[in-house]
Amino acid sequence: MGQTITEKIMAAKAGLPSVVPGQILELPVDLAYIHDNNGPITVKQFAQLPVDRVWDPSRVHFVLDHHS
């Protein structure tokens, strides 16, 4: 059976010819979304890290849909 589009994307990002369900991969993050329900928790946890900024602010987005 062929791969799903998600499997194809993940394989490409991992530099592999293919991936299988259940396989553990370490992939680079292209874009990170923080949802408004989890945003405060995320910010609180981030404040405890030994860094003062995210790796690339242009690739981190807050999504407001419940509490806007």
N, C-alpha and C positions, 0 to 999 in steps of 0.2 A: 504494500500500500504506500502511496505517496505521502509526503509531509504536508502538514497544514501550513498556512502562511506564517503563523506564529513560530512554528518549528523552523521554517526556512529563515526567518529573520534572526532567530536566536542562534542558529548554526552559523550564519554569516557573521554575526557579531563576535562569536566565539572563535571564528577562524576554523570551523570544522565542516566537513562535507555534509554531515547530518547530525541530528540529535534525536533522542528517544524519550518518551514520557518517563518521568522519574529520574532522569539524569540530572545531576547537580552541576550547574554551570556558574562561573563567575564572569559577569558581563559588565562592560562599562555603562554608566547611566547617561542616556542622551538628554533626558528631561525628567524633572521631578515635580510632581504635583502634590500640594498640601491642601487637603480638603478642609472646609471651614469647621466641620465637626471635630476633627483631630488637630487642627491648627494650633490651638493653645497648648496641647500636650506636646506636640512636635517642637514648638518654640522653647518650651520649658526644658525638654530633654536636650535640645541643641545647646542651650545656655550652660549645660553641665559639661560639655565637651571642651577639650583643651585647644579650641580654635576660635577665632573671632569672626569668621565669615564662611559662607558656603563655598564650595569649589569653583562655582561659576554662577554668579547671581542672575545672569541672563537665562539660565537653564532651570531656575526654580520658580514655580508659579503657585500662588494661592488661588484656589478656586472657591468662590463664594456662591452658594446656591440656596442654603437653608437659612442662614442668618444675615442675609443682606437686607 
